[in-house]
Amino acid sequence: MKKSLFTLILKKLILPVLIFGMFTANAQQKVGGLALYTVRDNMGADAKATLKAVADAGYKNIEAAGYRDGKFYNMAPMEFSNLLKEVGLKPISTHQGGVTLENADTMIADVKAAGFKYFVIPVPPMGLRDDYKQLASVLSTLGEKCHKAGLELLYHNHDFEFKKGDDGVVTIDYLLENTDSKYVNFQMDLYWVTKAGEDPVAYFNKYPGRFIMWHVKDMDDQGRFAPVGNGQINFSKILAQKKLSGMKYYMVEQDKTFDMTPLEAIKISHKGIIKIGFK
C-alpha cells in the first residue's frame, strides 16, 4: 500500500517537474545578434514578419542597415524601436553608410532615438576610400559627435583596408594608430580580414581592446560567404581571444546566401554559433 502511494506521488508530482526541467533545458537559447543586412530583401517586403523570424531563430540583438531620410526601414526611430520591443529584439548597432559631416547631427539624433548604442561606419564615407589621412580625421570628428550624444562610433572593415597602398601604408593600421579609442573603435568583420589574408588574432595582439564588435560569417572552400560553422574560419581560436580584442557584441552576417534563403541561412548560423561556444 505504501509502495503504491509513493508511486502515485511520483507520477503526479515529481514526474511533471522532471518533464518541465527537460523541456526547459532543451528550449531554444536566445543568444547573439544578427546584422539585418543579411535579410535586407525580407525587411523590405515585410519588416515585422522578418524581425519575428529573426527572434524565432534564436537571436536576441540586431544591427540595422536600412536608414534613409530619417527612418529605419521606413519607420520613424521610435516606431522601429517599439517594433523591436514587440518581437523581443534589442537594437545594438546600426550601419550608417550615408553619413557626412553635414547630416551627422541629425543622423546621430535618430540613431539615439531608436535606442542604438553603436553608430557604425560601414564603408569609408564621403568618397574617402583612398584618403586614409582624411578618413581618420573624419572618423575622429564623427566619433566626438557620437560621444557627446552618448553613442559609440565604430568603423567596419572590408578587405581593402588591409592592403598596402602605393606609399606602403596599410589603411586599417593607420586608422587604428591615428584615432583615439575614446572616440573611435572598430567592428571587425572576421570574413573580410580572413579574405585579406590576415589573422584576426594577430590584430587583437597588435591593437588590444579596439575591436568592440565582430561580424561573424564563415567562408566556404570557394572563398564565398557561408553560414557560421559551415566553412573554414577557425572561430574557436578567434573566440578564445575575445577579451584581448575588446569584443562586447557580435553580429552574424552573410552578405549572400547562394543556394538557400537568408532566413534558412540565419537558422544554420545560429546553431553554429552555439556549437562553437558564442554566448
C-alpha positions in Angstrom: 0.0 0.0 0.0 2.8 2.4 0.9 4.6 1.5 -2.2 1.5 2.2 -4.4 1.1 5.6 -2.7 4.7 6.5 -3.3 4.3 5.6 -6.9 1.2 7.7 -7.2 3.0 10.7 -5.7 6.0 10.2 -8.0 3.7 10.2 -11.1 1.5 13.1 -10.1 4.1 15.5 -8.6 7.7 14.6 -9.3 7.4 13.4 -12.9 5.8 16.6 -14.3 8.7 18.6 -12.6 11.2 16.4 -14.3 9.5 16.8 -17.7 9.3 20.5 -17.3 13.0 20.6 -16.5 13.9 18.6 -19.6 11.7 20.9 -21.7 13.5 24.0 -20.2 16.9 22.5 -20.9 16.0 21.9 -24.5 14.4 25.3 -25.0 16.0 27.4 -27.7 18.8 29.5 -26.5 18.5 33.3 -27.1 22.0 34.3 -27.9 23.9 36.5 -30.3 23.0 39.2 -32.7 22.1 39.4 -36.4 23.1 42.0 -38.9 19.8 42.7 -40.7 21.8 43.3 -43.9 21.6 39.5 -44.2 17.8 39.7 -44.5 17.6 43.1 -46.3 15.2 41.9 -49.0 12.9 40.3 -46.4 12.9 43.5 -44.4 11.9 45.5 -47.4 9.0 43.2 -48.1 7.7 42.7 -44.5 9.8 44.1 -41.7 7.6 42.9 -38.8 7.4 39.3 -40.1 11.1 39.3 -40.8 12.0 40.6 -37.3 9.7 38.0 -35.7 11.5 35.3 -37.8 14.9 36.6 -36.6 13.7 36.4 -33.0 12.2 32.9 -33.5 15.6 31.8 -34.9 17.1 32.5 -31.5 18.7 35.9 -31.9 18.4 38.5 -29.2 20.2 41.5 -30.7 20.1 43.2 -34.1 22.2 45.6 -36.2 20.2 47.7 -38.6 21.3 48.5 -42.2 18.2 50.3 -43.5 18.3 54.0 -42.6 17.1 56.6 -45.1 15.5 60.0 -44.9 15.3 59.9 -41.1 13.6 56.5 -41.0 14.7 52.9 -40.2 13.1 50.6 -42.7 10.5 53.3 -43.5 9.7 53.6 -39.8 10.3 56.6 -37.6 13.0 55.9 -34.9 10.6 55.3 -32.0 8.3 53.3 -34.2 11.1 51.0 -35.2 12.3 50.8 -31.5 8.8 49.8 -30.4 8.5 47.1 -33.1 11.8 45.6 -31.9 10.5 45.5 -28.3 7.3 43.9 -29.5 9.1 41.0 -31.1 11.7 40.7 -28.4 14.8 42.1 -30.0 17.3 44.7 -28.8 18.8 47.4 -31.0 22.6 47.4 -30.6 24.2 48.9 -33.7 23.3 50.4 -37.0 25.2 50.9 -40.2 25.0 54.5 -41.3 26.7 54.5 -44.7 25.3 57.8 -45.9 26.8 59.9 -43.1 28.5 63.2 -43.9 29.8 66.0 -41.7 26.7 67.9 -42.8 24.0 65.4 -41.9 25.8 63.7 -38.9 24.0 65.6 -36.2 20.5 64.7 -37.5 21.6 61.1 -38.1 23.1 60.7 -34.6 19.9 62.1 -33.1 17.8 59.5 -35.0 20.2 56.7 -34.0 19.9 57.7 -30.4 16.1 58.0 -30.5 15.9 54.4 -31.9 17.8 53.1 -28.9 21.0 52.0 -30.5 24.4 52.0 -28.7 26.7 52.0 -31.6 26.9 54.2 -34.7 28.8 52.1 -37.3 30.5 53.5 -40.4 30.2 50.5 -42.9 32.5 51.9 -45.7 34.7 55.0 -46.0 32.2 57.8 -46.1 32.2 60.8 -48.4 34.4 59.0 -51.1 37.4 58.7 -48.7 38.4 55.2 -49.6 41.8 56.3 -51.0 42.5 59.1 -48.5 43.3 57.4 -45.2 44.5 60.6 -43.5 41.3 62.5 -44.2 39.3 59.3 -43.3 41.0 59.2 -39.9 40.2 62.9 -39.4 36.5 62.5 -40.4 36.1 59.4 -38.1 37.6 61.3 -35.2 35.1 64.2 -35.8 32.2 61.9 -36.1 33.4 59.9 -33.1 33.4 63.0 -30.9 29.9 63.9 -32.0 28.7 60.4 -31.1 30.5 60.5 -27.8 28.7 63.8 -26.9 25.4 62.2 -27.7 26.1 59.1 -25.6 26.8 56.8 -28.6 30.0 55.0 -29.6 31.4 55.1 -33.1 32.8 52.0 -34.8 34.4 51.6 -38.2 33.6 48.4 -40.1 36.3 46.9 -42.4 36.3 45.1 -45.7 39.5 43.5 -47.2 40.9 46.6 -49.0 41.8 48.4 -45.7 44.4 45.6 -45.1 46.3 46.1 -48.3 49.4 48.3 -48.6 48.9 51.4 -50.7 51.5 52.7 -53.2 53.1 54.5 -50.3 53.4 51.3 -48.2 50.7 52.4 -45.7 48.1 49.9 -44.6 44.8 51.9 -44.1 43.5 49.9 -41.2 46.8 50.2 -39.3 46.8 54.0 -39.9 43.2 54.3 -38.7 44.0 52.3 -35.5 47.1 54.3 -34.8 45.7 57.7 -35.6 42.4 57.7 -33.8 41.6 58.0 -30.1 40.0 54.9 -28.6 37.8 57.3 -26.6 36.0 58.3 -29.7 36.7 55.7 -32.4 36.8 51.9 -32.3 36.2 49.1 -34.7 33.8 46.5 -35.8 36.0 43.7 -37.2 34.5 41.7 -40.0 36.2 38.3 -39.5 35.4 37.1 -43.0 37.0 40.1 -44.7 40.1 40.0 -42.5 40.5 36.4 -43.5 39.8 37.2 -47.1 42.6 39.8 -47.0 45.0 37.0 -45.9 45.3 38.4 -42.3 44.9 36.8 -38.9 42.3 38.5 -36.6 44.1 37.3 -33.5 47.3 39.0 -34.7 45.4 42.3 -34.9 44.0 41.7 -31.4 47.5 41.3 -30.1 48.8 44.4 -32.0 45.8 46.6 -31.1 44.2 45.1 -28.0 40.8 46.4 -26.9 40.0 48.2 -30.1 37.6 45.7 -31.7 34.4 46.2 -29.7 32.2 44.3 -32.1 32.6 41.5 -34.6 30.8 40.5 -37.8 30.8 36.7 -37.7 30.4 35.0 -41.0 32.1 32.0 -42.5 34.0 31.3 -45.7 33.4 28.2 -47.9 36.1 26.4 -49.8 35.4 28.6 -52.8 36.1 31.8 -50.7 32.4 32.7 -50.7 30.2 33.7 -47.7 28.8 30.7 -45.8 26.7 30.1 -42.7 28.7 30.1 -39.5 30.1 26.7 -38.8 29.8 25.6 -42.5 33.1 27.0 -43.6 36.8 27.1 -42.9 37.3 30.0 -40.5 38.6 28.9 -37.1 36.1 30.7 -34.9 37.1 28.8 -31.8 40.6 30.2 -32.0 39.3 33.7 -32.5 36.7 33.4 -29.8 39.3 32.4 -27.3 40.8 35.9 -27.6 37.5 37.7 -27.1 38.8 39.5 -24.0 42.0 40.6 -25.7 40.1 42.0 -28.7 37.7 44.1 -26.5 34.6 42.5 -28.1 31.4 43.3 -26.3 28.9 42.2 -29.0 28.9 40.2 -32.2 26.6 40.1 -35.2 26.1 37.2 -37.5 26.1 38.3 -41.1 26.0 36.7 -44.5 26.0 39.1 -47.5 24.8 36.5 -50.0 23.3 33.1 -49.2 23.5 31.4 -52.6 21.7 28.0 -52.5 19.5 28.8 -49.6 17.2 31.7 -48.5 18.5 34.2 -46.0 16.0 33.0 -43.4 17.3 29.5 -43.8 20.9 30.6 -43.5 20.4 32.6 -40.3 19.0 29.5 -38.6 22.0 27.4 -39.6 24.3 30.2 -38.4 22.6 30.4 -35.0 23.1 26.7 -34.5 26.7 27.2 -35.5 27.4 30.0 -33.0 26.0 27.9 -30.2 28.1 24.9 -31.2 31.2 27.0 -31.4 30.6 28.5 -28.0 29.5 32.0 -28.6 27.3 33.3 -25.7 
